[in-house]
Amino acid sequence: MDNNMNAEDKGGFLWGLLGCCIPIVGLVLFLVWKDTKPKTAKAAGIGALISVIVIVVWYILIAVLGIGLAAMG
């Protein structure tokens, strides 16, 4: 039975993309599949993590630019 589970667990770019586009879905999929489909769970989790990191960096960049522009004029 373990061989069948590993054959179906290919990871996949689309699961990572889904996790990146909708981070909460990526997190839920990671938590649901972490024991049964570890490669697919990892792809979804990494997608969600990348999305969250990009969002945080974006907000920091916007804050720094806003403070810089406010200080200039």
mmJSON file of the N, C-alpha and C atoms, coordinates in Angstrom:
{"data_MODEL":{"atom_site":{
"group_PDB":["ATOM","ATOM","ATOM","ATOM","ATOM","ATOM","ATOM","ATOM","ATOM","ATOM","ATOM","ATOM","ATOM","ATOM","ATOM","ATOM","ATOM","ATOM","ATOM","ATOM","ATOM","ATOM","ATOM","ATOM","ATOM","ATOM","ATOM","ATOM","ATOM","ATOM","ATOM","ATOM","ATOM","ATOM","ATOM","ATOM","ATOM","ATOM","ATOM","ATOM","ATOM","ATOM","ATOM","ATOM","ATOM","ATOM","ATOM","ATOM","ATOM","ATOM","ATOM","ATOM","ATOM","ATOM","ATOM","ATOM","ATOM","ATOM","ATOM","ATOM","ATOM","ATOM","ATOM","ATOM","ATOM","ATOM","ATOM","ATOM","ATOM","ATOM","ATOM","ATOM","ATOM","ATOM","ATOM","ATOM","ATOM","ATOM","ATOM","ATOM","ATOM","ATOM","ATOM","ATOM","ATOM","ATOM","ATOM","ATOM","ATOM","ATOM","ATOM","ATOM","ATOM","ATOM","ATOM","ATOM","ATOM","ATOM","ATOM","ATOM","ATOM","ATOM","ATOM","ATOM","ATOM","ATOM","ATOM","ATOM","ATOM","ATOM","ATOM","ATOM","ATOM","ATOM","ATOM","ATOM","ATOM","ATOM","ATOM","ATOM","ATOM","ATOM","ATOM","ATOM","ATOM","ATOM","ATOM","ATOM","ATOM","ATOM","ATOM","ATOM","ATOM","ATOM","ATOM","ATOM","ATOM","ATOM","ATOM","ATOM","ATOM","ATOM","ATOM","ATOM","ATOM","ATOM","ATOM","ATOM","ATOM","ATOM","ATOM","ATOM","ATOM","ATOM","ATOM","ATOM","ATOM","ATOM","ATOM","ATOM","ATOM","ATOM","ATOM","ATOM","ATOM","ATOM","ATOM","ATOM","ATOM","ATOM","ATOM","ATOM","ATOM","ATOM","ATOM","ATOM","ATOM","ATOM","ATOM","ATOM","ATOM","ATOM","ATOM","ATOM","ATOM","ATOM","ATOM","ATOM","ATOM","ATOM","ATOM","ATOM","ATOM","ATOM","ATOM","ATOM","ATOM","ATOM","ATOM","ATOM","ATOM","ATOM","ATOM","ATOM","ATOM","ATOM","ATOM","ATOM","ATOM","ATOM","ATOM","ATOM","ATOM","ATOM","ATOM","ATOM","ATOM","ATOM","ATOM"],
"id":[1,2,3,4,5,6,7,8,9,10,11,12,13,14,15,16,17,18,19,20,21,22,23,24,25,26,27,28,29,30,31,32,33,34,35,36,37,38,39,40,41,42,43,44,45,46,47,48,49,50,51,52,53,54,55,56,57,58,59,60,61,62,63,64,65,66,67,68,69,70,71,72,73,74,75,76,77,78,79,80,81,82,83,84,85,86,87,88,89,90,91,92,93,94,95,96,97,98,99,100,101,102,103,104,105,106,107,108,109,110,111,112,113,114,115,116,117,118,119,120,121,122,123,124,125,126,127,128,129,130,131,132,133,134,135,136,137,138,139,140,141,142,143,144,145,146,147,148,149,150,151,152,153,154,155,156,157,158,159,160,161,162,163,164,165,166,167,168,169,170,171,172,173,174,175,176,177,178,179,180,181,182,183,184,185,186,187,188,189,190,191,192,193,194,195,196,197,198,199,200,201,202,203,204,205,206,207,208,209,210,211,212,213,214,215,216,217,218,219],
"type_symbol":["N","C","C","N","C","C","N","C","C","N","C","C","N","C","C","N","C","C","N","C","C","N","C","C","N","C","C","N","C","C","N","C","C","N","C","C","N","C","C","N","C","C","N","C","C","N","C","C","N","C","C","N","C","C","N","C","C","N","C","C","N","C","C","N","C","C","N","C","C","N","C","C","N","C","C","N","C","C","N","C","C","N","C","C","N","C","C","N","C","C","N","C","C","N","C","C","N","C","C","N","C","C","N","C","C","N","C","C","N","C","C","N","C","C","N","C","C","N","C","C","N","C","C","N","C","C","N","C","C","N","C","C","N","C","C","N","C","C","N","C","C","N","C","C","N","C","C","N","C","C","N","C","C","N","C","C","N","C","C","N","C","C","N","C","C","N","C","C","N","C","C","N","C","C","N","C","C","N","C","C","N","C","C","N","C","C","N","C","C","N","C","C","N","C","C","N","C","C","N","C","C","N","C","C","N","C","C","N","C","C","N","C","C","N","C","C","N","C","C"],
"label_atom_id":["N","CA","C","N","CA","C","N","CA","C","N","CA","C","N","CA","C","N","CA","C","N","CA","C","N","CA","C","N","CA","C","N","CA","C","N","CA","C","N","CA","C","N","CA","C","N","CA","C","N","CA","C","N","CA","C","N","CA","C","N","CA","C","N","CA","C","N","CA","C","N","CA","C","N","CA","C","N","CA","C","N","CA","C","N","CA","C","N","CA","C","N","CA","C","N","CA","C","N","CA","C","N","CA","C","N","CA","C","N","CA","C","N","CA","C","N","CA","C","N","CA","C","N","CA","C","N","CA","C","N","CA","C","N","CA","C","N","CA","C","N","CA","C","N","CA","C","N","CA","C","N","CA","C","N","CA","C","N","CA","C","N","CA","C","N","CA","C","N","CA","C","N","CA","C","N","CA","C","N","CA","C","N","CA","C","N","CA","C","N","CA","C","N","CA","C","N","CA","C","N","CA","C","N","CA","C","N","CA","C","N","CA","C","N","CA","C","N","CA","C","N","CA","C","N","CA","C","N","CA","C","N","CA","C","N","CA","C","N","CA","C","N","CA","C","N","CA","C","N","CA","C","N","CA","C"],
"label_alt_id":[null,null,null,null,null,null,null,null,null,null,null,null,null,null,null,null,null,null,null,null,null,null,null,null,null,null,null,null,null,null,null,null,null,null,null,null,null,null,null,null,null,null,null,null,null,null,null,null,null,null,null,null,null,null,null,null,null,null,null,null,null,null,null,null,null,null,null,null,null,null,null,null,null,null,null,null,null,null,null,null,null,null,null,null,null,null,null,null,null,null,null,null,null,null,null,null,null,null,null,null,null,null,null,null,null,null,null,null,null,null,null,null,null,null,null,null,null,null,null,null,null,null,null,null,null,null,null,null,null,null,null,null,null,null,null,null,null,null,null,null,null,null,null,null,null,null,null,null,null,null,null,null,null,null,null,null,null,null,null,null,null,null,null,null,null,null,null,null,null,null,null,null,null,null,null,null,null,null,null,null,null,null,null,null,null,null,null,null,null,null,null,null,null,null,null,null,null,null,null,null,null,null,null,null,null,null,null,null,null,null,null,null,null,null,null,null,null,null,null],
"label_comp_id":["MET","MET","MET","ASP","ASP","ASP","ASN","ASN","ASN","ASN","ASN","ASN","MET","MET","MET","ASN","ASN","ASN","ALA","ALA","ALA","GLU","GLU","GLU","ASP","ASP","ASP","LYS","LYS","LYS","GLY","GLY","GLY","GLY","GLY","GLY","PHE","PHE","PHE","LEU","LEU","LEU","TRP","TRP","TRP","GLY","GLY","GLY","LEU","LEU","LEU","LEU","LEU","LEU","GLY","GLY","GLY","CYS","CYS","CYS","CYS","CYS","CYS","ILE","ILE","ILE","PRO","PRO","PRO","ILE","ILE","ILE","VAL","VAL","VAL","GLY","GLY","GLY","LEU","LEU","LEU","VAL","VAL","VAL","LEU","LEU","LEU","PHE","PHE","PHE","LEU","LEU","LEU","VAL","VAL","VAL","TRP","TRP","TRP","LYS","LYS","LYS","ASP","ASP","ASP","THR","THR","THR","LYS","LYS","LYS","PRO","PRO","PRO","LYS","LYS","LYS","THR","THR","THR","ALA","ALA","ALA","LYS","LYS","LYS","ALA","ALA","ALA","ALA","ALA","ALA","GLY","GLY","GLY","ILE","ILE","ILE","GLY","GLY","GLY","ALA","ALA","ALA","LEU","LEU","LEU","ILE","ILE","ILE","SER","SER","SER","VAL","VAL","VAL","ILE","ILE","ILE","VAL","VAL","VAL","ILE","ILE","ILE","VAL","VAL","VAL","VAL","VAL","VAL","TRP","TRP","TRP","TYR","TYR","TYR","ILE","ILE","ILE","LEU","LEU","LEU","ILE","ILE","ILE","ALA","ALA","ALA","VAL","VAL","VAL","LEU","LEU","LEU","GLY","GLY","GLY","ILE","ILE","ILE","GLY","GLY","GLY","LEU","LEU","LEU","ALA","ALA","ALA","ALA","ALA","ALA","MET","MET","MET","GLY","GLY","GLY"],
"label_asym_id":["A","A","A","A","A","A","A","A","A","A","A","A","A","A","A","A","A","A","A","A","A","A","A","A","A","A","A","A","A","A","A","A","A","A","A","A","A","A","A","A","A","A","A","A","A","A","A","A","A","A","A","A","A","A","A","A","A","A","A","A","A","A","A","A","A","A","A","A","A","A","A","A","A","A","A","A","A","A","A","A","A","A","A","A","A","A","A","A","A","A","A","A","A","A","A","A","A","A","A","A","A","A","A","A","A","A","A","A","A","A","A","A","A","A","A","A","A","A","A","A","A","A","A","A","A","A","A","A","A","A","A","A","A","A","A","A","A","A","A","A","A","A","A","A","A","A","A","A","A","A","A","A","A","A","A","A","A","A","A","A","A","A","A","A","A","A","A","A","A","A","A","A","A","A","A","A","A","A","A","A","A","A","A","A","A","A","A","A","A","A","A","A","A","A","A","A","A","A","A","A","A","A","A","A","A","A","A","A","A","A","A","A","A","A","A","A","A","A","A"],
"label_entity_id":["1","1","1","1","1","1","1","1","1","1","1","1","1","1","1","1","1","1","1","1","1","1","1","1","1","1","1","1","1","1","1","1","1","1","1","1","1","1","1","1","1","1","1","1","1","1","1","1","1","1","1","1","1","1","1","1","1","1","1","1","1","1","1","1","1","1","1","1","1","1","1","1","1","1","1","1","1","1","1","1","1","1","1","1","1","1","1","1","1","1","1","1","1","1","1","1","1","1","1","1","1","1","1","1","1","1","1","1","1","1","1","1","1","1","1","1","1","1","1","1","1","1","1","1","1","1","1","1","1","1","1","1","1","1","1","1","1","1","1","1","1","1","1","1","1","1","1","1","1","1","1","1","1","1","1","1","1","1","1","1","1","1","1","1","1","1","1","1","1","1","1","1","1","1","1","1","1","1","1","1","1","1","1","1","1","1","1","1","1","1","1","1","1","1","1","1","1","1","1","1","1","1","1","1","1","1","1","1","1","1","1","1","1","1","1","1","1","1","1"],
"label_seq_id":[1,1,1,2,2,2,3,3,3,4,4,4,5,5,5,6,6,6,7,7,7,8,8,8,9,9,9,10,10,10,11,11,11,12,12,12,13,13,13,14,14,14,15,15,15,16,16,16,17,17,17,18,18,18,19,19,19,20,20,20,21,21,21,22,22,22,23,23,23,24,24,24,25,25,25,26,26,26,27,27,27,28,28,28,29,29,29,30,30,30,31,31,31,32,32,32,33,33,33,34,34,34,35,35,35,36,36,36,37,37,37,38,38,38,39,39,39,40,40,40,41,41,41,42,42,42,43,43,43,44,44,44,45,45,45,46,46,46,47,47,47,48,48,48,49,49,49,50,50,50,51,51,51,52,52,52,53,53,53,54,54,54,55,55,55,56,56,56,57,57,57,58,58,58,59,59,59,60,60,60,61,61,61,62,62,62,63,63,63,64,64,64,65,65,65,66,66,66,67,67,67,68,68,68,69,69,69,70,70,70,71,71,71,72,72,72,73,73,73],
"pdbx_PDB_ins_code":[null,null,null,null,null,null,null,null,null,null,null,null,null,null,null,null,null,null,null,null,null,null,null,null,null,null,null,null,null,null,null,null,null,null,null,null,null,null,null,null,null,null,null,null,null,null,null,null,null,null,null,null,null,null,null,null,null,null,null,null,null,null,null,null,null,null,null,null,null,null,null,null,null,null,null,null,null,null,null,null,null,null,null,null,null,null,null,null,null,null,null,null,null,null,null,null,null,null,null,null,null,null,null,null,null,null,null,null,null,null,null,null,null,null,null,null,null,null,null,null,null,null,null,null,null,null,null,null,null,null,null,null,null,null,null,null,null,null,null,null,null,null,null,null,null,null,null,null,null,null,null,null,null,null,null,null,null,null,null,null,null,null,null,null,null,null,null,null,null,null,null,null,null,null,null,null,null,null,null,null,null,null,null,null,null,null,null,null,null,null,null,null,null,null,null,null,null,null,null,null,null,null,null,null,null,null,null,null,null,null,null,null,null,null,null,null,null,null,null],
"Cartn_x":[0.829,0.0,0.869,2.015,2.886,3.402,3.649,4.124,3.07,1.802,0.736,0.628,0.8,0.712,1.854,3.067,4.206,4.083,3.469,3.299,2.356,1.364,0.413,0.931,1.938,2.467,3.636,3.319,4.351,4.7,4.077,4.3,3.484,4.102,3.41,3.458,3.76,3.846,2.49,1.431,0.105,-0.347,0.012,-0.346,0.434,1.678,2.473,1.92,1.484,0.895,-0.414,-1.22,-2.458,-2.143,-1.143,-0.744,-0.216,0.431,0.965,-0.153,-1.122,-2.22,-3.189,-3.412,-4.33,-3.6,-2.844,-1.983,-2.718,-3.923,-4.644,-4.976,-5.268,-5.53,-4.25,-3.127,-1.846,-1.519,-1.804,-1.563,-2.464,-3.739,-4.682,-4.278,-3.935,-3.509,-2.244,-1.319,-0.104,-0.445,-1.31,-1.659,-2.435,-3.278,-4.078,-3.231,-2.31,-1.562,-0.17,0.252,1.651,2.028,1.101,1.412,1.143,0.101,-0.274,0.404,0.594,1.234,2.287,3.425,4.402,4.959,5.156,5.7,4.69,3.442,2.395,2.161,2.182,2.019,3.145,4.358,5.505,5.362,4.903,4.714,3.678,2.562,1.513,2.005,2.719,3.244,4.279,5.166,6.182,5.52,4.506,3.776,3.157,2.54,1.929,2.993,4.111,5.191,5.775,5.981,6.5,5.536,4.263,3.264,3.283,3.344,3.363,4.629,5.771,7.028,6.952,6.416,6.291,5.367,4.272,3.339,3.999,4.736,5.412,6.457,7.256,8.273,7.602,6.482,5.753,5.297,4.706,4.239,5.39,6.511,7.687,8.188,8.246,8.693,7.761,6.471,5.509,5.641,5.836,5.991,7.255,8.348,9.613,9.493,8.895,8.717,7.774,6.73,5.794,6.449,7.24,7.945,8.978,9.661,10.671,10.046,8.94,8.279,7.688,7.178,6.628,7.737,8.91,10.016,10.567,10.406,10.927,10.036,8.794,7.984,6.752],
"Cartn_y":[-1.198,0.0,1.257,1.203,2.361,2.762,1.787,2.101,2.837,2.493,3.19,4.637,4.865,6.228,7.073,6.511,7.26,7.516,6.584,6.777,7.939,8.149,9.237,10.571,10.544,11.751,12.282,13.081,13.604,15.061,15.618,17.033,17.829,18.643,19.315,20.82,21.404,22.847,23.51,22.876,23.498,23.617,22.658,22.767,23.907,24.073,25.192,26.523,26.557,27.774,28.115,27.1,27.328,27.868,27.286,27.765,29.18,29.532,30.886,31.891,31.511,32.426,32.596,31.522,31.559,30.917,31.705,31.14,30.314,30.698,29.949,28.547,28.423,27.104,26.271,26.887,26.18,25.677,26.498,26.088,24.929,25.023,23.94,22.644,22.731,21.532,20.941,21.798,21.301,20.53,21.101,20.449,19.153,19.116,17.912,16.796,17.152,16.146,15.851,16.483,16.328,14.886,14.048,12.654,11.713,11.997,11.07,11.38,12.649,13.063,14.127,13.738,14.739,15.627,15.108,15.939,16.977,16.571,17.499,18.527,18.094,19.013,20.032,19.58,20.484,21.525,21.121,22.06,23.119,22.7,23.651,24.569,24.008,24.801,25.814,25.41,26.339,27.463,27.126,28.169,29.179,28.698,29.599,30.449,29.84,30.567,31.652,31.334,32.327,33.497,33.207,34.259,35.184,34.597,35.405,36.266,35.703,36.461,37.625,37.376,38.447,39.547,39.182,40.181,41.021,40.393,41.125,42.077,41.595,42.454,43.611,43.357,44.415,45.499,45.106,46.097,46.875,46.228,46.941,47.954,47.539,48.438,49.639,49.399,50.498,51.435,50.891,51.716,52.568,51.965,52.707,53.812,53.5,54.519,55.627,55.255,56.255,57.175,56.609,57.436,58.308,57.756,58.532,59.692,59.426,60.499,61.549,61.125,62.08,62.955,62.399,63.174,64.177,63.847,64.736,65.95,65.807,66.968,67.061],
"Cartn_z":[0.0,0.0,0.0,0.629,0.711,-0.675,-1.551,-2.891,-3.701,-3.531,-4.235,-3.773,-2.485,-1.958,-2.503,-2.585,-3.089,-4.581,-5.34,-6.77,-7.059,-6.226,-6.423,-5.9,-5.063,-4.431,-5.254,-6.252,-7.14,-6.839,-5.85,-5.576,-6.56,-7.313,-8.398,-8.31,-9.455,-9.564,-9.327,-9.813,-9.69,-8.24,-7.41,-5.985,-5.343,-5.743,-5.243,-5.718,-6.977,-7.516,-6.801,-6.537,-5.787,-4.397,-3.738,-2.416,-2.452,-3.559,-3.691,-3.953,-4.764,-5.082,-3.909,-3.183,-2.038,-0.854,-0.1,0.944,1.999,2.371,3.404,2.896,1.603,1.025,1.033,0.703,0.751,2.143,3.143,4.521,4.926,4.567,4.898,4.193,2.914,2.186,2.795,3.199,3.854,5.122,5.936,7.198,6.978,5.952,5.69,5.087,4.177,3.429,3.969,5.051,5.488,5.812,6.24,6.561,5.395,4.6,3.531,2.21,1.894,0.642,0.952,1.471,1.921,0.805,-0.396,-1.481,-1.935,-2.075,-2.475,-1.369,-0.129,1.003,1.029,0.751,0.741,-0.362,-1.542,-2.648,-2.285,-1.733,-1.346,-0.223,0.735,1.85,1.407,0.498,-0.005,-0.793,-1.58,-2.308,-1.369,-0.296,0.685,1.379,1.718,2.394,1.493,0.229,-0.716,-0.829,-0.908,-1.018,0.198,1.366,2.591,2.66,2.278,2.285,1.301,0.108,-0.891,-0.38,0.251,0.779,1.871,2.774,3.845,3.273,2.32,1.695,0.965,0.294,-0.401,0.571,1.698,2.666,3.292,3.525,4.06,3.039,1.774,0.713,0.591,0.616,0.525,1.729,2.918,4.117,4.034,3.59,3.484,2.44,1.301,0.265,0.746,1.453,1.969,2.975,3.869,4.86,4.173,3.198,2.465,1.685,1.024,0.276,1.205,2.364,3.327,3.909,4.097,4.649,3.632,2.362,1.318,1.087,1.385,1.04,1.811],
"occupancy":[1.0,1.0,1.0,1.0,1.0,1.0,1.0,1.0,1.0,1.0,1.0,1.0,1.0,1.0,1.0,1.0,1.0,1.0,1.0,1.0,1.0,1.0,1.0,1.0,1.0,1.0,1.0,1.0,1.0,1.0,1.0,1.0,1.0,1.0,1.0,1.0,1.0,1.0,1.0,1.0,1.0,1.0,1.0,1.0,1.0,1.0,1.0,1.0,1.0,1.0,1.0,1.0,1.0,1.0,1.0,1.0,1.0,1.0,1.0,1.0,1.0,1.0,1.0,1.0,1.0,1.0,1.0,1.0,1.0,1.0,1.0,1.0,1.0,1.0,1.0,1.0,1.0,1.0,1.0,1.0,1.0,1.0,1.0,1.0,1.0,1.0,1.0,1.0,1.0,1.0,1.0,1.0,1.0,1.0,1.0,1.0,1.0,1.0,1.0,1.0,1.0,1.0,1.0,1.0,1.0,1.0,1.0,1.0,1.0,1.0,1.0,1.0,1.0,1.0,1.0,1.0,1.0,1.0,1.0,1.0,1.0,1.0,1.0,1.0,1.0,1.0,1.0,1.0,1.0,1.0,1.0,1.0,1.0,1.0,1.0,1.0,1.0,1.0,1.0,1.0,1.0,1.0,1.0,1.0,1.0,1.0,1.0,1.0,1.0,1.0,1.0,1.0,1.0,1.0,1.0,1.0,1.0,1.0,1.0,1.0,1.0,1.0,1.0,1.0,1.0,1.0,1.0,1.0,1.0,1.0,1.0,1.0,1.0,1.0,1.0,1.0,1.0,1.0,1.0,1.0,1.0,1.0,1.0,1.0,1.0,1.0,1.0,1.0,1.0,1.0,1.0,1.0,1.0,1.0,1.0,1.0,1.0,1.0,1.0,1.0,1.0,1.0,1.0,1.0,1.0,1.0,1.0,1.0,1.0,1.0,1.0,1.0,1.0,1.0,1.0,1.0,1.0,1.0,1.0],
"B_iso_or_equiv":[0.0,0.0,0.0,0.0,0.0,0.0,0.0,0.0,0.0,0.0,0.0,0.0,0.0,0.0,0.0,0.0,0.0,0.0,0.0,0.0,0.0,0.0,0.0,0.0,0.0,0.0,0.0,0.0,0.0,0.0,0.0,0.0,0.0,0.0,0.0,0.0,0.0,0.0,0.0,0.0,0.0,0.0,0.0,0.0,0.0,0.0,0.0,0.0,0.0,0.0,0.0,0.0,0.0,0.0,0.0,0.0,0.0,0.0,0.0,0.0,0.0,0.0,0.0,0.0,0.0,0.0,0.0,0.0,0.0,0.0,0.0,0.0,0.0,0.0,0.0,0.0,0.0,0.0,0.0,0.0,0.0,0.0,0.0,0.0,0.0,0.0,0.0,0.0,0.0,0.0,0.0,0.0,0.0,0.0,0.0,0.0,0.0,0.0,0.0,0.0,0.0,0.0,0.0,0.0,0.0,0.0,0.0,0.0,0.0,0.0,0.0,0.0,0.0,0.0,0.0,0.0,0.0,0.0,0.0,0.0,0.0,0.0,0.0,0.0,0.0,0.0,0.0,0.0,0.0,0.0,0.0,0.0,0.0,0.0,0.0,0.0,0.0,0.0,0.0,0.0,0.0,0.0,0.0,0.0,0.0,0.0,0.0,0.0,0.0,0.0,0.0,0.0,0.0,0.0,0.0,0.0,0.0,0.0,0.0,0.0,0.0,0.0,0.0,0.0,0.0,0.0,0.0,0.0,0.0,0.0,0.0,0.0,0.0,0.0,0.0,0.0,0.0,0.0,0.0,0.0,0.0,0.0,0.0,0.0,0.0,0.0,0.0,0.0,0.0,0.0,0.0,0.0,0.0,0.0,0.0,0.0,0.0,0.0,0.0,0.0,0.0,0.0,0.0,0.0,0.0,0.0,0.0,0.0,0.0,0.0,0.0,0.0,0.0,0.0,0.0,0.0,0.0,0.0,0.0],
"pdbx_formal_charge":[null,null,null,null,null,null,null,null,null,null,null,null,null,null,null,null,null,null,null,null,null,null,null,null,null,null,null,null,null,null,null,null,null,null,null,null,null,null,null,null,null,null,null,null,null,null,null,null,null,null,null,null,null,null,null,null,null,null,null,null,null,null,null,null,null,null,null,null,null,null,null,null,null,null,null,null,null,null,null,null,null,null,null,null,null,null,null,null,null,null,null,null,null,null,null,null,null,null,null,null,null,null,null,null,null,null,null,null,null,null,null,null,null,null,null,null,null,null,null,null,null,null,null,null,null,null,null,null,null,null,null,null,null,null,null,null,null,null,null,null,null,null,null,null,null,null,null,null,null,null,null,null,null,null,null,null,null,null,null,null,null,null,null,null,null,null,null,null,null,null,null,null,null,null,null,null,null,null,null,null,null,null,null,null,null,null,null,null,null,null,null,null,null,null,null,null,null,null,null,null,null,null,null,null,null,null,null,null,null,null,null,null,null,null,null,null,null,null,null],
"auth_seq_id":[1,1,1,2,2,2,3,3,3,4,4,4,5,5,5,6,6,6,7,7,7,8,8,8,9,9,9,10,10,10,11,11,11,12,12,12,13,13,13,14,14,14,15,15,15,16,16,16,17,17,17,18,18,18,19,19,19,20,20,20,21,21,21,22,22,22,23,23,23,24,24,24,25,25,25,26,26,26,27,27,27,28,28,28,29,29,29,30,30,30,31,31,31,32,32,32,33,33,33,34,34,34,35,35,35,36,36,36,37,37,37,38,38,38,39,39,39,40,40,40,41,41,41,42,42,42,43,43,43,44,44,44,45,45,45,46,46,46,47,47,47,48,48,48,49,49,49,50,50,50,51,51,51,52,52,52,53,53,53,54,54,54,55,55,55,56,56,56,57,57,57,58,58,58,59,59,59,60,60,60,61,61,61,62,62,62,63,63,63,64,64,64,65,65,65,66,66,66,67,67,67,68,68,68,69,69,69,70,70,70,71,71,71,72,72,72,73,73,73],
"auth_comp_id":["MET","MET","MET","ASP","ASP","ASP","ASN","ASN","ASN","ASN","ASN","ASN","MET","MET","MET","ASN","ASN","ASN","ALA","ALA","ALA","GLU","GLU","GLU","ASP","ASP","ASP","LYS","LYS","LYS","GLY","GLY","GLY","GLY","GLY","GLY","PHE","PHE","PHE","LEU","LEU","LEU","TRP","TRP","TRP","GLY","GLY","GLY","LEU","LEU","LEU","LEU","LEU","LEU","GLY","GLY","GLY","CYS","CYS","CYS","CYS","CYS","CYS","ILE","ILE","ILE","PRO","PRO","PRO","ILE","ILE","ILE","VAL","VAL","VAL","GLY","GLY","GLY","LEU","LEU","LEU","VAL","VAL","VAL","LEU","LEU","LEU","PHE","PHE","PHE","LEU","LEU","LEU","VAL","VAL","VAL","TRP","TRP","TRP","LYS","LYS","LYS","ASP","ASP","ASP","THR","THR","THR","LYS","LYS","LYS","PRO","PRO","PRO","LYS","LYS","LYS","THR","THR","THR","ALA","ALA","ALA","LYS","LYS","LYS","ALA","ALA","ALA","ALA","ALA","ALA","GLY","GLY","GLY","ILE","ILE","ILE","GLY","GLY","GLY","ALA","ALA","ALA","LEU","LEU","LEU","ILE","ILE","ILE","SER","SER","SER","VAL","VAL","VAL","ILE","ILE","ILE","VAL","VAL","VAL","ILE","ILE","ILE","VAL","VAL","VAL","VAL","VAL","VAL","TRP","TRP","TRP","TYR","TYR","TYR","ILE","ILE","ILE","LEU","LEU","LEU","ILE","ILE","ILE","ALA","ALA","ALA","VAL","VAL","VAL","LEU","LEU","LEU","GLY","GLY","GLY","ILE","ILE","ILE","GLY","GLY","GLY","LEU","LEU","LEU","ALA","ALA","ALA","ALA","ALA","ALA","MET","MET","MET","GLY","GLY","GLY"],
"auth_asym_id":["A","A","A","A","A","A","A","A","A","A","A","A","A","A","A","A","A","A","A","A","A","A","A","A","A","A","A","A","A","A","A","A","A","A","A","A","A","A","A","A","A","A","A","A","A","A","A","A","A","A","A","A","A","A","A","A","A","A","A","A","A","A","A","A","A","A","A","A","A","A","A","A","A","A","A","A","A","A","A","A","A","A","A","A","A","A","A","A","A","A","A","A","A","A","A","A","A","A","A","A","A","A","A","A","A","A","A","A","A","A","A","A","A","A","A","A","A","A","A","A","A","A","A","A","A","A","A","A","A","A","A","A","A","A","A","A","A","A","A","A","A","A","A","A","A","A","A","A","A","A","A","A","A","A","A","A","A","A","A","A","A","A","A","A","A","A","A","A","A","A","A","A","A","A","A","A","A","A","A","A","A","A","A","A","A","A","A","A","A","A","A","A","A","A","A","A","A","A","A","A","A","A","A","A","A","A","A","A","A","A","A","A","A","A","A","A","A","A","A"],
"auth_atom_id":["N","CA","C","N","CA","C","N","CA","C","N","CA","C","N","CA","C","N","CA","C","N","CA","C","N","CA","C","N","CA","C","N","CA","C","N","CA","C","N","CA","C","N","CA","C","N","CA","C","N","CA","C","N","CA","C","N","CA","C","N","CA","C","N","CA","C","N","CA","C","N","CA","C","N","CA","C","N","CA","C","N","CA","C","N","CA","C","N","CA","C","N","CA","C","N","CA","C","N","CA","C","N","CA","C","N","CA","C","N","CA","C","N","CA","C","N","CA","C","N","CA","C","N","CA","C","N","CA","C","N","CA","C","N","CA","C","N","CA","C","N","CA","C","N","CA","C","N","CA","C","N","CA","C","N","CA","C","N","CA","C","N","CA","C","N","CA","C","N","CA","C","N","CA","C","N","CA","C","N","CA","C","N","CA","C","N","CA","C","N","CA","C","N","CA","C","N","CA","C","N","CA","C","N","CA","C","N","CA","C","N","CA","C","N","CA","C","N","CA","C","N","CA","C","N","CA","C","N","CA","C","N","CA","C","N","CA","C","N","CA","C","N","CA","C","N","CA","C","N","CA","C","N","CA","C"],
"pdbx_PDB_model_num":[1,1,1,1,1,1,1,1,1,1,1,1,1,1,1,1,1,1,1,1,1,1,1,1,1,1,1,1,1,1,1,1,1,1,1,1,1,1,1,1,1,1,1,1,1,1,1,1,1,1,1,1,1,1,1,1,1,1,1,1,1,1,1,1,1,1,1,1,1,1,1,1,1,1,1,1,1,1,1,1,1,1,1,1,1,1,1,1,1,1,1,1,1,1,1,1,1,1,1,1,1,1,1,1,1,1,1,1,1,1,1,1,1,1,1,1,1,1,1,1,1,1,1,1,1,1,1,1,1,1,1,1,1,1,1,1,1,1,1,1,1,1,1,1,1,1,1,1,1,1,1,1,1,1,1,1,1,1,1,1,1,1,1,1,1,1,1,1,1,1,1,1,1,1,1,1,1,1,1,1,1,1,1,1,1,1,1,1,1,1,1,1,1,1,1,1,1,1,1,1,1,1,1,1,1,1,1,1,1,1,1,1,1,1,1,1,1,1,1]
}}}
